[in-house]
């Protein structure tokens, strides 16, 4: 069974990171933006692994 609460938490965290990424780009903080992109990508991988490892 998929742990919906865990996935929901990952998605909420990703949403927050995307908003921070948009702000960082607008402010020209490209180093921080790149760190956020990596973080968002890692969250995406974690969500994908969590879904694939469960019996859907």
Secondary structure, DSSP 4 states (H G I P E B T S, - for coil): ---HHHHHHHHHHHHHHHHHHHHHHHTT-HHHHHHHHHHHHHHHHHHHHHHHTS--
